[in-house]
Amino acid sequence: MKRMKRLHCHIPVLLLLLGLSVLTACNSDDHEDTIANWKWDKGLQPEENTDITRLGWTNVNADYGRLPAYINVYKAVKTPDDKPAVAFIAIAELGTDKAKFSVSNDIHWSKKAGANGNEKLFTPTEFYNNYESPVVVINGGLFFESGGFYYSQSSCYSEGSMLSPNQNYWSENWTDFWYPTIGFFYQDKAGEFHATWTYYASDGKDYSYSACKKIDKTKPETTAPDANSPSKGTVMNDGTAVYGIGGVSVLLHEGKVMNTWADELLDVAANSAQPRTAIGYDAAKKRLVFFVCEGRRMTPDVLGMTTAQVADMLKAIGCTEALNLDGGGSSCMLINGKQTIKPSDKKERAVIDACFIK
């Protein structure tokens, strides 16, 4: 076996050669700012929305397949009072003019039932399949069943048409009545979003008001809201509202926490921890936000949230307008057709309407 020749390295010579190579690179005529022109690996893109992540939200886009650049999905595992949570937000950057908000259009007037609603309900997955696979789907407003017909209790607007108004009365004994204004979230013709309170009056106009009507449940009412009461109303069903959805409890209005469930009267168990669905808008950054949280121990120790907690979380991320939607077993959000939270019915509940981001 031949012995290998020993190589002799002279350190000073190597250092000199290295130095010359560095100087040559730095003085090259085609040198550019290396950092500025670094081709980042797509999987390692820096997080843009640090205003969201610093509040404890984690970007989970990678869990939901290919998403448009204008949509981001985040998950939180703590409530505002530091209890276990499973919450998701889908944020659409509207400034791109690519993100589109819409609402399902299946609700209709039934002459037989004498009301607005539908003979059939759909799960969020069925809405996803029926409406050309929107990127984000959430459940919408409240409803109830009677005699095989599903009555809509919440306002629903699609393509400028009112498919149903908010329920415009409340009674426990069908003798004493109250006439509340109830929460409504809508997009106007200019593309802006608002959370407000509405009442469908006897003149056939759906009025929006700048504040929620105060209710005294010790005093049954004999008059209902109209064009000038409880304040000057703005007509919604004249094309002003393009897309809109009703719920119970305006959470945020013009940047202030409202949480007006007590005066809206329809029961959403606002003060107890429940699965929740909500919709919000950040007017400053032109962001549309869909929110959902899990509850009822579908994940161990995760009870859900109160409407006040949802309001706090949405305000913290910059929302100025927000509305609580139907919750409990109805709460569901799909991203590219995939569930986020575990529905408390252990399967998706069929609902009367849904909201989409495309």
ZALO-319253 format. One record per residue (C-alpha): residue in one letter; chain; z, x, y. Coordinates in steps of 0.1 Angstrom, whole numbers, plus 5000, padded with zeros to 4 digits. Layout:
r:A; c:A; c3:Z; c1:X; c2:Y;
...
This chain:
r:M; c:A; c3:5000; c1:5000; c2:5000;
r:K; c:A; c3:4990; c1:5014; c2:5034;
r:R; c:A; c3:5017; c1:5016; c2:5061;
r:M; c:A; c3:5009; c1:4996; c2:5092;
r:K; c:A; c3:5006; c1:5016; c2:5124;
r:R; c:A; c3:5034; c1:5012; c2:5148;
r:L; c:A; c3:5024; c1:4997; c2:5182;
r:H; c:A; c3:5040; c1:5013; c2:5212;
r:C; c:A; c3:5045; c1:4989; c2:5242;
r:H; c:A; c3:5051; c1:5003; c2:5276;
r:I; c:A; c3:5071; c1:4977; c2:5296;
r:P; c:A; c3:5062; c1:4990; c2:5331;
r:V; c:A; c3:5025; c1:4987; c2:5322;
r:L; c:A; c3:5029; c1:4951; c2:5309;
r:L; c:A; c3:5048; c1:4941; c2:5340;
r:L; c:A; c3:5021; c1:4955; c2:5362;
r:L; c:A; c3:4994; c1:4937; c2:5343;
r:L; c:A; c3:5013; c1:4904; c2:5346;
r:G; c:A; c3:5018; c1:4908; c2:5383;
r:L; c:A; c3:4981; c1:4915; c2:5388;
r:S; c:A; c3:4972; c1:4883; c2:5369;
r:V; c:A; c3:4996; c1:4862; c2:5389;
r:L; c:A; c3:4983; c1:4876; c2:5422;
r:T; c:A; c3:4947; c1:4870; c2:5410;
r:A; c:A; c3:4955; c1:4833; c2:5402;
r:C; c:A; c3:4974; c1:4827; c2:5435;
r:N; c:A; c3:4945; c1:4842; c2:5456;
r:S; c:A; c3:4917; c1:4824; c2:5437;
r:D; c:A; c3:4893; c1:4806; c2:5461;
r:D; c:A; c3:4895; c1:4774; c2:5441;
r:H; c:A; c3:4933; c1:4772; c2:5440;
r:E; c:A; c3:4947; c1:4737; c2:5446;
r:D; c:A; c3:4983; c1:4723; c2:5448;
r:T; c:A; c3:4992; c1:4724; c2:5411;
r:I; c:A; c3:5020; c1:4698; c2:5413;
r:A; c:A; c3:5000; c1:4674; c2:5434;
r:N; c:A; c3:4971; c1:4675; c2:5409;
r:W; c:A; c3:4990; c1:4675; c2:5377;
r:K; c:A; c3:4975; c1:4651; c2:5352;
r:W; c:A; c3:5006; c1:4632; c2:5341;
r:D; c:A; c3:5007; c1:4620; c2:5306;
r:K; c:A; c3:5004; c1:4582; c2:5307;
r:G; c:A; c3:5034; c1:4578; c2:5286;
r:L; c:A; c3:5055; c1:4597; c2:5310;
r:Q; c:A; c3:5046; c1:4580; c2:5343;
r:P; c:A; c3:5075; c1:4581; c2:5368;
r:E; c:A; c3:5092; c1:4548; c2:5374;
r:E; c:A; c3:5080; c1:4533; c2:5406;
r:N; c:A; c3:5106; c1:4505; c2:5410;
r:T; c:A; c3:5137; c1:4526; c2:5414;
r:D; c:A; c3:5152; c1:4498; c2:5434;
r:I; c:A; c3:5153; c1:4479; c2:5401;
r:T; c:A; c3:5164; c1:4506; c2:5377;
r:R; c:A; c3:5193; c1:4518; c2:5398;
r:L; c:A; c3:5208; c1:4484; c2:5393;
r:G; c:A; c3:5210; c1:4489; c2:5356;
r:W; c:A; c3:5176; c1:4474; c2:5346;
r:T; c:A; c3:5155; c1:4494; c2:5321;
r:N; c:A; c3:5117; c1:4493; c2:5320;
r:V; c:A; c3:5106; c1:4480; c2:5286;
r:N; c:A; c3:5069; c1:4477; c2:5292;
r:A; c:A; c3:5063; c1:4498; c2:5261;
r:D; c:A; c3:5077; c1:4471; c2:5239;
r:Y; c:A; c3:5051; c1:4445; c2:5249;
r:G; c:A; c3:5017; c1:4461; c2:5244;
r:R; c:A; c3:4992; c1:4467; c2:5271;
r:L; c:A; c3:5003; c1:4452; c2:5304;
r:P; c:A; c3:4983; c1:4450; c2:5337;
r:A; c:A; c3:4994; c1:4476; c2:5362;
r:Y; c:A; c3:5007; c1:4449; c2:5385;
r:I; c:A; c3:5033; c1:4436; c2:5359;
r:N; c:A; c3:5065; c1:4453; c2:5349;
r:V; c:A; c3:5091; c1:4441; c2:5325;
r:Y; c:A; c3:5128; c1:4451; c2:5326;
r:K; c:A; c3:5159; c1:4445; c2:5305;
r:A; c:A; c3:5196; c1:4444; c2:5314;
r:V; c:A; c3:5225; c1:4445; c2:5290;
r:K; c:A; c3:5253; c1:4436; c2:5315;
r:T; c:A; c3:5262; c1:4406; c2:5335;
r:P; c:A; c3:5273; c1:4410; c2:5372;
r:D; c:A; c3:5309; c1:4411; c2:5360;
r:D; c:A; c3:5301; c1:4438; c2:5334;
r:K; c:A; c3:5301; c1:4416; c2:5303;
r:P; c:A; c3:5275; c1:4419; c2:5275;
r:A; c:A; c3:5241; c1:4404; c2:5283;
r:V; c:A; c3:5205; c1:4403; c2:5272;
r:A; c:A; c3:5184; c1:4395; c2:5302;
r:F; c:A; c3:5148; c1:4402; c2:5311;
r:I; c:A; c3:5128; c1:4400; c2:5343;
r:A; c:A; c3:5090; c1:4401; c2:5346;
r:I; c:A; c3:5079; c1:4413; c2:5380;
r:A; c:A; c3:5044; c1:4407; c2:5393;
r:E; c:A; c3:5032; c1:4427; c2:5423;
r:L; c:A; c3:5013; c1:4401; c2:5443;
r:G; c:A; c3:4999; c1:4424; c2:5469;
r:T; c:A; c3:4972; c1:4435; c2:5445;
r:D; c:A; c3:4956; c1:4400; c2:5447;
r:K; c:A; c3:4952; c1:4402; c2:5409;
r:A; c:A; c3:4984; c1:4386; c2:5397;
r:K; c:A; c3:4980; c1:4348; c2:5395;
r:F; c:A; c3:5008; c1:4322; c2:5393;
r:S; c:A; c3:5001; c1:4289; c2:5377;
r:V; c:A; c3:5018; c1:4259; c2:5360;
r:S; c:A; c3:5007; c1:4239; c2:5330;
r:N; c:A; c3:4989; c1:4206; c2:5337;
r:D; c:A; c3:4996; c1:4184; c2:5307;
r:I; c:A; c3:5020; c1:4160; c2:5324;
r:H; c:A; c3:5004; c1:4127; c2:5334;
r:W; c:A; c3:5012; c1:4091; c2:5345;
r:S; c:A; c3:5017; c1:4068; c2:5316;
r:K; c:A; c3:5010; c1:4031; c2:5324;
r:K; c:A; c3:5028; c1:4021; c2:5291;
r:A; c:A; c3:5059; c1:4041; c2:5299;
r:G; c:A; c3:5057; c1:4035; c2:5336;
r:A; c:A; c3:5065; c1:4071; c2:5343;
r:N; c:A; c3:5052; c1:4107; c2:5345;
r:G; c:A; c3:5055; c1:4127; c2:5313;
r:N; c:A; c3:5037; c1:4133; c2:5281;
r:E; c:A; c3:5034; c1:4119; c2:5245;
r:K; c:A; c3:5038; c1:4154; c2:5232;
r:L; c:A; c3:5057; c1:4186; c2:5239;
r:F; c:A; c3:5046; c1:4222; c2:5233;
r:T; c:A; c3:5065; c1:4254; c2:5225;
r:P; c:A; c3:5060; c1:4284; c2:5248;
r:T; c:A; c3:5038; c1:4300; c2:5221;
r:E; c:A; c3:5016; c1:4268; c2:5221;
r:F; c:A; c3:5013; c1:4270; c2:5258;
r:Y; c:A; c3:5004; c1:4307; c2:5255;
r:N; c:A; c3:4976; c1:4298; c2:5231;
r:N; c:A; c3:4965; c1:4267; c2:5250;
r:Y; c:A; c3:4962; c1:4284; c2:5284;
r:E; c:A; c3:4941; c1:4315; c2:5275;
r:S; c:A; c3:4970; c1:4339; c2:5267;
r:P; c:A; c3:4988; c1:4344; c2:5301;
r:V; c:A; c3:5006; c1:4377; c2:5303;
r:V; c:A; c3:5040; c1:4360; c2:5310;
r:V; c:A; c3:5051; c1:4325; c2:5300;
r:I; c:A; c3:5084; c1:4308; c2:5307;
r:N; c:A; c3:5096; c1:4273; c2:5301;
r:G; c:A; c3:5097; c1:4250; c2:5331;
r:G; c:A; c3:5115; c1:4218; c2:5342;
r:L; c:A; c3:5138; c1:4193; c2:5327;
r:F; c:A; c3:5128; c1:4163; c2:5305;
r:F; c:A; c3:5142; c1:4137; c2:5281;
r:E; c:A; c3:5128; c1:4115; c2:5254;
r:S; c:A; c3:5129; c1:4077; c2:5250;
r:G; c:A; c3:5108; c1:4054; c2:5229;
r:G; c:A; c3:5085; c1:4083; c2:5218;
r:F; c:A; c3:5076; c1:4093; c2:5253;
r:Y; c:A; c3:5088; c1:4125; c2:5270;
r:Y; c:A; c3:5098; c1:4118; c2:5306;
r:S; c:A; c3:5096; c1:4146; c2:5332;
r:Q; c:A; c3:5127; c1:4149; c2:5353;
r:S; c:A; c3:5114; c1:4178; c2:5374;
r:S; c:A; c3:5085; c1:4182; c2:5398;
r:C; c:A; c3:5053; c1:4197; c2:5385;
r:Y; c:A; c3:5023; c1:4207; c2:5406;
r:S; c:A; c3:4991; c1:4222; c2:5393;
r:E; c:A; c3:4959; c1:4231; c2:5413;
r:G; c:A; c3:4972; c1:4212; c2:5443;
r:S; c:A; c3:4980; c1:4179; c2:5425;
r:M; c:A; c3:5014; c1:4164; c2:5419;
r:L; c:A; c3:5017; c1:4157; c2:5382;
r:S; c:A; c3:5053; c1:4145; c2:5385;
r:P; c:A; c3:5080; c1:4144; c2:5413;
r:N; c:A; c3:5116; c1:4154; c2:5409;
r:Q; c:A; c3:5138; c1:4126; c2:5396;
r:N; c:A; c3:5148; c1:4106; c2:5427;
r:Y; c:A; c3:5180; c1:4088; c2:5416;
r:W; c:A; c3:5212; c1:4094; c2:5397;
r:S; c:A; c3:5235; c1:4070; c2:5380;
r:E; c:A; c3:5261; c1:4069; c2:5353;
r:N; c:A; c3:5265; c1:4032; c2:5349;
r:W; c:A; c3:5233; c1:4017; c2:5363;
r:T; c:A; c3:5253; c1:3999; c2:5390;
r:D; c:A; c3:5262; c1:4027; c2:5414;
r:F; c:A; c3:5234; c1:4050; c2:5425;
r:W; c:A; c3:5229; c1:4082; c2:5445;
r:Y; c:A; c3:5197; c1:4097; c2:5458;
r:P; c:A; c3:5198; c1:4135; c2:5457;
r:T; c:A; c3:5173; c1:4160; c2:5469;
r:I; c:A; c3:5165; c1:4184; c2:5440;
r:G; c:A; c3:5153; c1:4220; c2:5437;
r:F; c:A; c3:5116; c1:4228; c2:5438;
r:F; c:A; c3:5098; c1:4262; c2:5438;
r:Y; c:A; c3:5062; c1:4263; c2:5449;
r:Q; c:A; c3:5033; c1:4284; c2:5461;
r:D; c:A; c3:5016; c1:4272; c2:5493;
r:K; c:A; c3:4980; c1:4275; c2:5504;
r:A; c:A; c3:4986; c1:4308; c2:5520;
r:G; c:A; c3:5000; c1:4322; c2:5488;
r:E; c:A; c3:5036; c1:4324; c2:5499;
r:F; c:A; c3:5064; c1:4311; c2:5477;
r:H; c:A; c3:5094; c1:4289; c2:5487;
r:A; c:A; c3:5125; c1:4274; c2:5471;
r:T; c:A; c3:5134; c1:4241; c2:5487;
r:W; c:A; c3:5147; c1:4206; c2:5480;
r:T; c:A; c3:5125; c1:4176; c2:5476;
r:Y; c:A; c3:5126; c1:4138; c2:5473;
r:Y; c:A; c3:5098; c1:4114; c2:5463;
r:A; c:A; c3:5102; c1:4086; c2:5488;
r:S; c:A; c3:5092; c1:4049; c2:5487;
r:D; c:A; c3:5061; c1:4056; c2:5509;
r:G; c:A; c3:5046; c1:4077; c2:5480;
r:K; c:A; c3:5052; c1:4110; c2:5498;
r:D; c:A; c3:5070; c1:4139; c2:5482;
r:Y; c:A; c3:5091; c1:4154; c2:5510;
r:S; c:A; c3:5106; c1:4189; c2:5512;
r:Y; c:A; c3:5137; c1:4196; c2:5533;
r:S; c:A; c3:5151; c1:4227; c2:5548;
r:A; c:A; c3:5186; c1:4221; c2:5533;
r:C; c:A; c3:5201; c1:4202; c2:5503;
r:K; c:A; c3:5214; c1:4167; c2:5510;
r:K; c:A; c3:5252; c1:4165; c2:5507;
r:I; c:A; c3:5264; c1:4141; c2:5481;
r:D; c:A; c3:5298; c1:4123; c2:5480;
r:K; c:A; c3:5302; c1:4109; c2:5445;
r:T; c:A; c3:5331; c1:4087; c2:5456;
r:K; c:A; c3:5306; c1:4067; c2:5477;
r:P; c:A; c3:5276; c1:4051; c2:5460;
r:E; c:A; c3:5245; c1:4051; c2:5483;
r:T; c:A; c3:5223; c1:4023; c2:5495;
r:T; c:A; c3:5197; c1:4043; c2:5513;
r:A; c:A; c3:5174; c1:4071; c2:5501;
r:P; c:A; c3:5159; c1:4101; c2:5518;
r:D; c:A; c3:5127; c1:4096; c2:5538;
r:A; c:A; c3:5104; c1:4114; c2:5563;
r:N; c:A; c3:5134; c1:4120; c2:5587;
r:S; c:A; c3:5165; c1:4120; c2:5565;
r:P; c:A; c3:5185; c1:4140; c2:5556;
r:S; c:A; c3:5163; c1:4161; c2:5580;
r:K; c:A; c3:5127; c1:4161; c2:5590;
r:G; c:A; c3:5106; c1:4163; c2:5558;
r:T; c:A; c3:5075; c1:4182; c2:5550;
r:V; c:A; c3:5050; c1:4165; c2:5528;
r:M; c:A; c3:5042; c1:4184; c2:5496;
r:N; c:A; c3:5017; c1:4162; c2:5478;
r:D; c:A; c3:4990; c1:4164; c2:5505;
r:G; c:A; c3:4978; c1:4198; c2:5492;
r:T; c:A; c3:5006; c1:4218; c2:5508;
r:A; c:A; c3:5020; c1:4227; c2:5474;
r:V; c:A; c3:4994; c1:4243; c2:5452;
r:Y; c:A; c3:5015; c1:4252; c2:5422;
r:G; c:A; c3:5051; c1:4243; c2:5418;
r:I; c:A; c3:5079; c1:4236; c2:5394;
r:G; c:A; c3:5112; c1:4217; c2:5397;
r:G; c:A; c3:5146; c1:4226; c2:5383;
r:V; c:A; c3:5182; c1:4221; c2:5392;
r:S; c:A; c3:5200; c1:4244; c2:5416;
r:V; c:A; c3:5182; c1:4263; c2:5443;
r:L; c:A; c3:5197; c1:4297; c2:5438;
r:L; c:A; c3:5183; c1:4315; c2:5469;
r:H; c:A; c3:5167; c1:4302; c2:5501;
r:E; c:A; c3:5156; c1:4324; c2:5530;
r:G; c:A; c3:5176; c1:4353; c2:5515;
r:K; c:A; c3:5209; c1:4334; c2:5512;
r:V; c:A; c3:5227; c1:4324; c2:5480;
r:M; c:A; c3:5227; c1:4286; c2:5478;
r:N; c:A; c3:5235; c1:4275; c2:5442;
r:T; c:A; c3:5234; c1:4238; c2:5452;
r:W; c:A; c3:5237; c1:4223; c2:5417;
r:A; c:A; c3:5267; c1:4201; c2:5426;
r:D; c:A; c3:5246; c1:4182; c2:5452;
r:E; c:A; c3:5215; c1:4181; c2:5430;
r:L; c:A; c3:5235; c1:4161; c2:5404;
r:L; c:A; c3:5215; c1:4167; c2:5373;
r:D; c:A; c3:5238; c1:4185; c2:5348;
r:V; c:A; c3:5229; c1:4221; c2:5339;
r:A; c:A; c3:5264; c1:4233; c2:5330;
r:A; c:A; c3:5262; c1:4256; c2:5360;
r:N; c:A; c3:5297; c1:4270; c2:5358;
r:S; c:A; c3:5296; c1:4279; c2:5322;
r:A; c:A; c3:5278; c1:4308; c2:5305;
r:Q; c:A; c3:5245; c1:4296; c2:5291;
r:P; c:A; c3:5210; c1:4308; c2:5283;
r:R; c:A; c3:5191; c1:4306; c2:5316;
r:T; c:A; c3:5156; c1:4306; c2:5330;
r:A; c:A; c3:5148; c1:4311; c2:5366;
r:I; c:A; c3:5120; c1:4319; c2:5390;
r:G; c:A; c3:5122; c1:4340; c2:5422;
r:Y; c:A; c3:5103; c1:4356; c2:5450;
r:D; c:A; c3:5108; c1:4387; c2:5470;
r:A; c:A; c3:5091; c1:4379; c2:5504;
r:A; c:A; c3:5094; c1:4415; c2:5517;
r:K; c:A; c3:5077; c1:4432; c2:5488;
r:K; c:A; c3:5055; c1:4403; c2:5477;
r:R; c:A; c3:5069; c1:4401; c2:5442;
r:L; c:A; c3:5071; c1:4371; c2:5419;
r:V; c:A; c3:5099; c1:4373; c2:5394;
r:F; c:A; c3:5104; c1:4354; c2:5361;
r:F; c:A; c3:5140; c1:4357; c2:5348;
r:V; c:A; c3:5155; c1:4347; c2:5314;
r:C; c:A; c3:5188; c1:4355; c2:5298;
r:E; c:A; c3:5201; c1:4350; c2:5262;
r:G; c:A; c3:5233; c1:4332; c2:5253;
r:R; c:A; c3:5254; c1:4312; c2:5228;
r:R; c:A; c3:5260; c1:4344; c2:5208;
r:M; c:A; c3:5225; c1:4348; c2:5194;
r:T; c:A; c3:5234; c1:4384; c2:5199;
r:P; c:A; c3:5270; c1:4391; c2:5192;
r:D; c:A; c3:5293; c1:4387; c2:5223;
r:V; c:A; c3:5264; c1:4376; c2:5245;
r:L; c:A; c3:5274; c1:4342; c2:5259;
r:G; c:A; c3:5249; c1:4338; c2:5287;
r:M; c:A; c3:5254; c1:4334; c2:5325;
r:T; c:A; c3:5264; c1:4310; c2:5351;
r:T; c:A; c3:5239; c1:4299; c2:5378;
r:A; c:A; c3:5259; c1:4319; c2:5403;
r:Q; c:A; c3:5255; c1:4351; c2:5382;
r:V; c:A; c3:5218; c1:4345; c2:5380;
r:A; c:A; c3:5216; c1:4341; c2:5418;
r:D; c:A; c3:5235; c1:4373; c2:5423;
r:M; c:A; c3:5212; c1:4393; c2:5399;
r:L; c:A; c3:5181; c1:4379; c2:5416;
r:K; c:A; c3:5194; c1:4386; c2:5451;
r:A; c:A; c3:5203; c1:4422; c2:5441;
r:I; c:A; c3:5168; c1:4430; c2:5431;
r:G; c:A; c3:5154; c1:4417; c2:5464;
r:C; c:A; c3:5146; c1:4380; c2:5458;
r:T; c:A; c3:5148; c1:4358; c2:5489;
r:E; c:A; c3:5138; c1:4325; c2:5471;
r:A; c:A; c3:5148; c1:4314; c2:5436;
r:L; c:A; c3:5153; c1:4283; c2:5415;
r:N; c:A; c3:5172; c1:4277; c2:5383;
r:L; c:A; c3:5149; c1:4260; c2:5357;
r:D; c:A; c3:5157; c1:4242; c2:5324;
r:G; c:A; c3:5180; c1:4264; c2:5303;
r:G; c:A; c3:5200; c1:4263; c2:5271;
r:G; c:A; c3:5179; c1:4259; c2:5240;
r:S; c:A; c3:5148; c1:4256; c2:5262;
r:S; c:A; c3:5151; c1:4291; c2:5277;
r:C; c:A; c3:5123; c1:4314; c2:5266;
r:M; c:A; c3:5101; c1:4341; c2:5280;
r:L; c:A; c3:5070; c1:4355; c2:5263;
r:I; c:A; c3:5053; c1:4388; c2:5272;
r:N; c:A; c3:5018; c1:4390; c2:5258;
r:G; c:A; c3:5029; c1:4363; c2:5234;
r:K; c:A; c3:5060; c1:4382; c2:5222;
r:Q; c:A; c3:5095; c1:4367; c2:5226;
r:T; c:A; c3:5120; c1:4385; c2:5248;
r:I; c:A; c3:5153; c1:4367; c2:5242;
r:K; c:A; c3:5164; c1:4350; c2:5210;
r:P; c:A; c3:5162; c1:4312; c2:5216;
r:S; c:A; c3:5196; c1:4295; c2:5210;
r:D; c:A; c3:5179; c1:4269; c2:5187;
r:K; c:A; c3:5169; c1:4298; c2:5165;
r:K; c:A; c3:5133; c1:4290; c2:5172;
r:E; c:A; c3:5113; c1:4281; c2:5203;
r:R; c:A; c3:5120; c1:4246; c2:5216;
r:A; c:A; c3:5091; c1:4225; c2:5225;
r:V; c:A; c3:5092; c1:4217; c2:5262;
r:I; c:A; c3:5073; c1:4196; c2:5287;
r:D; c:A; c3:5058; c1:4222; c2:5310;
r:A; c:A; c3:5056; c1:4260; c2:5315;
r:C; c:A; c3:5049; c1:4286; c2:5342;
r:F; c:A; c3:5025; c1:4315; c2:5338;
r:I; c:A; c3:5016; c1:4349; c2:5353;
r:K; c:A; c3:4981; c1:4360; c2:5346;
